[in-house]
């Protein structure tokens, strides 16, 4: 990432290079002598957390702006869901059965990207978590359509490398879950949630909460697989208990196929509006 804009002051990149040619002395080898912005031990100190948060917010934002990404279609879903041809590798038979959603995510991403490219390729760019499973399917479908897609990876103790279908210059890595989730939603023109586990549920409920409370504009919000979601979450029980309102159940819609999802996106009521109050309060 290089800033080619001209200004009259000496650039930090010049001084970074010049500092590597100083005499080798005890003084120049001391950590205190390093330029602060190239001293990774300093940047990783506890007191520098606010700076690291800002950097994780700025870097993807700047690069996506430079790449001309104006809006995105978000795909959330499970990392453990295999593609249909590898369903035999699934840990459980039920997980193997969910492989149908890998193919549906792939088809959906391909269809969205084809439509995006027809309009110039700057709107409705597919964004996923950049990992395996449903995330891979989304990036794969976009690549098959000949378009770009974004991957927002995160450093975890046991995984994960980005899948090979993410557009390299739009492949990002995060330390902070919170900043990663901000980037998922900052450009979102639609949110599509496929079956998944804790991570998917976290993303689902945070996005719904932002829309419910008027902190985010209403966008098409699609849950693929009614039978899965109604088994995992008793939505009606939440409304019956009064912890959410009946109106909140209208914030999202169940779909089964890519075609149904595309139609829902194109005919969604209330896109771009924000709630002025929370029903039921």
FENPE-V445414 format. One record per pair of residues at least 24 apart in sequence whose ideal C-beta (glycine too) atoms are under 8 Angstrom apart, sorted by the first residue. I is the first residue (numbers start at 1). J is the second residue. D is the distance in Angstrom with one decimal. If there is no record, write none. Layout:
i,j,d
I,J,D
I,J,D
This chain:
i,j,d
1,59,7.3
1,62,7.5
1,63,6.4
12,37,6.5
52,175,6.9
52,176,7.6
53,176,6.2
53,179,6.2
56,174,5.8
56,175,6.6
56,176,5.6
56,179,4.3
56,180,7.8
57,179,5.4
57,182,6.8
57,183,7.9
59,172,7.4
60,152,7.4
60,172,4.7
60,183,5.3
61,183,7.4
61,186,7.5
63,169,7.3
63,170,7.4
63,172,7.7
64,150,7.3
64,170,7.1
64,187,7.3
67,148,7.5
67,169,6.5
67,170,6.2
68,121,7.9
68,122,4.9
69,122,6.7
69,125,5.1
69,148,7.8
69,150,7.0
69,170,7.3
69,187,6.6
70,122,4.5
70,123,5.4
70,187,7.1
71,122,7.8
71,123,4.8
71,124,5.8
71,125,7.2
71,187,5.1
71,188,7.4
71,189,4.3
72,124,6.9
72,125,5.1
72,126,7.1
72,127,4.3
72,150,6.6
72,187,4.5
72,188,5.7
72,189,6.6
73,109,7.9
73,112,5.2
73,124,4.9
73,125,7.2
73,126,5.6
73,127,7.1
73,188,7.5
73,189,6.2
73,190,4.8
73,192,6.6
73,265,8.0
74,127,5.5
74,128,7.9
74,184,5.4
74,185,7.1
74,188,5.0
74,190,6.9
74,191,4.7
74,192,6.5
74,207,7.9
75,105,6.0
75,108,7.7
75,109,6.6
75,126,6.3
75,127,7.1
75,128,4.8
75,134,6.5
75,135,7.0
75,137,7.9
75,138,3.9
75,192,5.3
75,194,7.0
76,128,7.9
76,129,7.4
76,134,7.5
76,184,7.9
76,191,7.3
76,192,7.2
76,193,4.7
76,194,6.8
76,196,6.6
76,200,5.2
76,203,4.6
76,204,6.5
77,101,6.7
77,105,6.2
77,133,6.5
77,134,2.7
77,135,6.7
77,137,7.8
77,138,7.8
77,193,6.8
77,194,3.1
77,195,6.5
77,196,4.8
77,200,5.8
77,224,7.8
78,133,5.1
78,134,5.6
78,194,6.9
78,195,5.8
78,196,3.4
78,197,5.7
78,200,5.8
79,129,7.6
79,131,5.0
79,132,5.1
79,133,4.2
79,134,7.5
79,135,6.5
79,159,7.8
79,160,7.2
79,196,7.5
79,197,7.9
79,199,7.4
80,132,7.8
80,133,5.7
80,197,7.1
81,133,4.4
81,134,5.5
81,194,7.5
81,195,6.8
81,196,7.5
82,133,7.3
83,136,7.9
83,137,7.0
98,195,5.2
98,228,7.4
101,134,6.4
101,137,7.9
101,194,4.8
101,195,5.6
101,224,6.0
101,225,6.2
102,133,6.9
102,134,6.3
102,136,7.8
102,137,4.6
103,137,7.2
104,194,7.5
104,224,6.2
104,256,7.9
104,257,6.4
104,258,5.8
105,134,4.9
105,137,3.9
105,138,5.2
105,141,6.9
105,192,8.0
105,194,5.5
105,224,7.5
106,137,4.2
106,138,7.3
106,140,5.4
106,141,4.1
106,144,7.5
107,141,6.4
107,258,4.2
108,138,7.7
108,141,6.7
108,192,6.8
108,258,3.8
108,261,5.6
108,262,7.5
109,137,7.0
109,138,4.4
109,139,7.3
109,140,7.3
109,141,3.1
109,142,4.9
109,145,7.6
109,149,7.1
110,141,3.8
110,142,6.9
110,144,5.3
110,145,4.6
111,141,7.8
111,145,7.8
111,258,5.5
111,259,7.7
111,262,5.7
112,141,8.0
112,142,7.7
112,262,7.3
113,141,6.8
113,142,4.4
113,145,3.8
113,146,7.5
113,147,3.8
113,149,7.3
114,145,4.8
114,147,7.6
115,262,7.8
116,147,6.1
117,145,6.7
117,146,6.5
117,147,5.2
121,147,6.0
121,148,6.9
123,189,7.0
124,189,5.8
124,190,7.5
125,149,6.5
125,150,6.2
125,170,8.0
126,150,7.0
127,151,7.7
127,152,6.6
127,183,8.0
127,184,6.5
127,187,7.7
128,152,7.4
128,166,7.8
129,153,6.9
129,154,7.4
129,199,7.6
130,160,7.9
130,162,4.5
130,163,6.4
130,166,5.3
130,171,6.3
130,172,7.5
131,159,7.0
131,160,4.5
131,162,7.1
131,163,6.3
132,160,7.0
132,163,6.0
133,196,7.8
134,194,4.6
134,195,7.8
134,196,6.7
135,163,6.6
136,163,4.1
136,165,6.3
139,163,5.7
139,165,3.7
139,166,4.9
139,167,8.0
140,165,4.3
142,167,8.0
143,167,7.8
152,180,5.3
152,183,5.7
152,184,6.4
154,180,5.6
181,206,6.0
185,210,6.9
185,216,6.4
188,219,5.8
189,219,5.9
189,220,7.8
190,219,5.3
190,220,4.2
190,221,7.5
190,222,7.0
190,265,5.3
191,219,6.1
191,220,7.3
191,221,5.0
191,222,7.2
192,222,4.7
192,224,6.7
192,261,6.4
193,221,7.8
193,222,7.0
193,223,5.1
193,224,6.8
194,224,4.7
194,225,7.0
195,224,7.2
195,225,5.4
195,228,4.6
195,229,7.6
201,232,7.9
208,248,7.9
208,251,6.1
208,252,6.8
211,251,5.5
211,275,7.5
212,244,7.6
212,248,5.7
212,251,6.4
212,275,7.2
212,278,6.5
213,275,7.2
213,278,6.1
214,274,4.7
214,275,3.9
214,276,6.5
214,277,7.6
214,278,7.3
215,274,7.9
216,274,7.3
217,271,7.5
217,272,5.3
217,273,6.5
217,274,5.4
218,251,7.1
218,270,4.6
218,271,6.2
218,272,7.1
218,273,5.4
218,274,7.1
218,275,7.6
219,268,7.5
219,271,6.2
220,253,7.8
220,264,5.9
220,265,4.4
220,268,4.2
220,271,6.9
221,251,5.9
221,252,4.2
221,253,7.0
222,252,7.0
222,253,5.9
222,254,7.8
222,255,5.0
222,261,5.2
222,264,5.9
222,265,7.4
223,252,5.6
223,253,7.2
223,254,5.2
223,255,7.2
224,254,7.9
224,255,5.8
224,256,7.0
224,261,7.1
225,254,7.5
225,256,6.9
226,254,3.9
226,256,7.0
229,254,6.6
230,254,8.0
242,280,6.7
244,280,7.2
245,278,7.7
245,279,4.0
245,280,3.6
246,279,7.8
247,279,4.0
247,280,7.4
248,279,6.8
248,280,7.8
